[in-house]
Amino acid sequence: MTRTRKSSAQIRFEILEFLFYNRRPQLRTHLWRKATTLSYDDFLKHLDYLVERELVEKKGGSYSLTSNGMKVYLSLRDALPSIM
């Protein structure tokens, strides 16, 4: 069985999607295990990217979607079917 590599955009979308449907703040390791199949180091790179762009925020040891992150997720979700 051949596994296809996911693009960075696809991985980040999946993290945003998980946080969108799981509104409570999520511990980093829980988010990593439930939202991705990445190695932990690779996951952290994508999570840091989302935090730097203020799409995800860290409060204490937990992460949640910002209002901007919610808007971006909804825009992507609406646009993806038309380009796939």
Backbone bond lengths (Angstrom), bond angles and torsions (degrees), N, CA, C in turn:
res aa  C-N    CA-C-N  psi(-1)  N-CA   C-N-CA  omega(-1)  CA-C   N-CA-C  phi
1 M - - - 1.453 - - 1.534 109.49 -
2 T 1.299 116.54 128.22 1.453 122.15 -179.50 1.522 109.40 -97.28
3 R 1.319 115.66 127.78 1.463 120.45 177.12 1.513 108.25 -96.53
4 T 1.303 115.84 132.50 1.457 119.38 176.38 1.525 108.67 -89.68
5 R 1.299 115.31 142.48 1.466 120.34 177.95 1.515 110.05 -76.73
6 K 1.294 115.05 137.95 1.459 119.77 176.57 1.520 108.91 -85.38
7 S 1.315 114.80 146.61 1.464 119.47 176.66 1.532 109.48 -75.66
8 S 1.310 115.73 162.72 1.466 120.63 176.85 1.521 110.64 -58.79
9 A 1.332 115.98 -41.09 1.470 119.78 179.80 1.532 110.79 -61.91
10 Q 1.313 116.87 -41.57 1.461 120.84 -179.68 1.527 110.93 -65.76
11 I 1.317 117.23 -41.75 1.466 121.22 178.93 1.523 110.31 -63.80
12 R 1.307 116.46 -45.18 1.472 120.41 -179.34 1.518 111.11 -66.48
13 F 1.320 116.63 -36.97 1.462 120.48 175.90 1.531 110.01 -61.41
14 E 1.317 117.50 -42.81 1.467 120.97 -179.45 1.526 111.85 -64.69
15 I 1.321 117.45 -36.02 1.466 120.03 176.06 1.522 110.08 -67.11
16 L 1.322 116.91 -45.33 1.469 120.50 177.08 1.525 110.65 -60.67
17 E 1.316 116.59 -41.91 1.460 121.03 -179.50 1.527 111.47 -62.78
18 F 1.314 116.99 -44.40 1.459 119.78 178.43 1.523 110.44 -59.96
19 L 1.324 116.76 -44.98 1.461 119.80 -179.87 1.521 112.02 -68.27
20 F 1.322 117.67 -31.13 1.462 121.21 177.65 1.530 110.75 -63.83
21 Y 1.316 116.90 -44.92 1.459 120.89 -177.16 1.522 113.63 -86.34
22 N 1.302 117.19 -10.36 1.462 122.63 176.80 1.523 107.04 -122.78
23 R 1.315 115.53 83.25 1.466 122.23 -167.76 1.526 114.54 -68.65
24 R 1.312 117.22 -24.36 1.460 118.00 178.84 1.522 109.61 -68.48
25 P 1.338 117.87 148.20 1.466 119.58 175.21 1.531 110.40 -55.36
26 Q 1.324 115.32 139.28 1.463 121.91 -175.05 1.526 110.68 -113.43
27 L 1.312 116.17 136.50 1.452 119.74 172.48 1.522 109.02 -65.48
28 R 1.311 116.09 146.85 1.460 121.08 -175.95 1.529 112.46 -56.63
29 T 1.324 117.51 -46.11 1.471 119.03 -178.09 1.524 111.60 -67.69
30 H 1.317 117.78 -34.20 1.470 120.71 176.93 1.526 109.84 -65.88
31 L 1.309 115.96 -45.35 1.464 121.54 178.07 1.529 110.16 -59.34
32 W 1.307 117.15 -45.00 1.470 122.11 178.88 1.524 111.05 -58.79
33 R 1.308 117.54 -47.38 1.469 121.07 -176.22 1.520 113.19 -71.50
34 K 1.311 117.01 -35.03 1.469 120.35 -174.69 1.527 113.67 -90.25
35 A 1.324 118.21 -30.06 1.464 120.61 -173.18 1.524 113.48 -97.45
36 T 1.348 117.87 -19.04 1.459 119.58 -174.87 1.523 111.76 -140.41
37 T 1.321 114.23 170.86 1.469 121.52 171.63 1.527 109.30 -119.71
38 L 1.306 116.14 21.37 1.457 122.69 -176.84 1.521 111.74 -79.76
39 S 1.332 114.76 162.75 1.458 118.49 167.53 1.529 106.52 -66.61
40 Y 1.316 115.89 157.58 1.456 119.62 -176.80 1.532 111.15 -61.25
41 D 1.334 117.68 -42.25 1.470 120.98 -179.89 1.524 111.70 -62.03
42 D 1.328 116.95 -43.01 1.473 120.20 177.98 1.520 110.87 -65.08
43 F 1.318 116.98 -41.29 1.462 121.49 177.76 1.530 110.45 -58.07
44 L 1.328 116.67 -45.27 1.468 120.44 -178.16 1.521 111.83 -61.05
45 K 1.320 117.78 -36.16 1.466 120.94 177.19 1.526 111.25 -61.06
46 H 1.323 116.53 -43.09 1.468 120.57 179.86 1.527 111.20 -71.24
47 L 1.315 116.64 -40.07 1.465 120.04 178.68 1.527 109.99 -64.20
48 D 1.323 117.21 -43.76 1.467 120.49 177.78 1.526 111.00 -59.95
49 Y 1.326 116.89 -40.31 1.463 121.96 177.48 1.538 110.31 -57.88
50 L 1.322 115.94 -46.15 1.467 120.37 -178.77 1.525 111.78 -67.76
51 V 1.315 117.02 -36.43 1.469 120.92 177.80 1.528 109.99 -68.48
52 E 1.333 117.73 -44.04 1.470 121.61 179.46 1.522 111.98 -59.11
53 R 1.315 116.87 -33.95 1.463 121.07 -179.54 1.527 112.83 -90.86
54 E 1.326 115.30 7.66 1.465 123.47 176.22 1.524 112.86 60.00
55 L 1.321 116.41 33.65 1.461 121.69 173.38 1.520 110.02 -92.70
56 V 1.316 115.48 -25.22 1.465 123.45 177.07 1.516 106.47 -131.10
57 E 1.334 116.18 142.19 1.459 119.05 177.85 1.519 110.29 -122.17
58 K 1.321 113.47 149.32 1.455 120.81 178.09 1.517 108.06 -105.94
59 K 1.323 115.39 126.03 1.465 121.44 175.54 1.514 106.18 -126.95
60 G 1.318 114.98 115.23 1.462 118.16 -174.28 1.518 107.68 64.74
61 G 1.307 117.69 -126.67 1.458 121.16 178.44 1.510 113.24 -103.89
62 S 1.330 117.29 13.71 1.464 121.26 -175.77 1.524 111.67 -118.83
63 Y 1.327 114.61 158.02 1.465 121.90 -177.25 1.522 110.24 -121.95
64 S 1.317 115.17 144.04 1.459 120.51 176.80 1.526 109.27 -147.39
65 L 1.302 114.61 164.07 1.457 122.70 -179.39 1.523 109.26 -77.06
66 T 1.320 117.49 135.76 1.465 120.99 173.99 1.530 108.33 -83.90
67 S 1.314 116.82 171.15 1.463 118.86 177.73 1.529 109.72 -64.35
68 N 1.328 117.30 -36.56 1.460 120.54 176.54 1.537 110.49 -65.96
69 G 1.325 116.57 -40.36 1.456 121.01 177.15 1.518 111.82 -60.89
70 M 1.328 115.75 -37.64 1.466 120.42 178.25 1.527 110.32 -65.23
71 K 1.324 116.47 -42.89 1.470 120.53 178.93 1.524 111.18 -62.74
72 V 1.329 116.15 -44.03 1.463 120.44 179.85 1.521 110.04 -63.95
73 Y 1.336 117.06 -44.85 1.459 119.98 179.00 1.531 110.55 -58.91
74 L 1.316 117.66 -48.24 1.470 121.11 -178.22 1.529 111.13 -62.62
75 S 1.315 117.05 -39.35 1.472 120.34 177.80 1.522 111.04 -63.60
76 L 1.325 116.24 -45.74 1.462 120.11 178.64 1.524 111.34 -63.78
77 R 1.313 116.46 -43.45 1.466 120.94 -179.00 1.527 110.36 -60.78
78 D 1.322 116.26 -39.58 1.462 119.97 -179.88 1.530 111.70 -73.20
79 A 1.326 117.31 -33.11 1.469 121.01 -176.27 1.528 113.12 -82.61
80 L 1.313 118.43 -31.50 1.454 121.03 -173.72 1.536 114.91 -56.58
81 P 1.320 119.76 -45.32 1.475 117.62 -179.43 1.520 113.39 -59.38
82 S 1.316 117.57 -30.85 1.468 119.24 -178.33 1.527 112.64 -77.56
83 I 1.339 118.45 -17.37 1.464 119.45 179.96 1.522 112.79 -109.18
84 M 1.298 117.78 -3.12 1.478 120.37 -179.57 1.504 110.65 -92.56
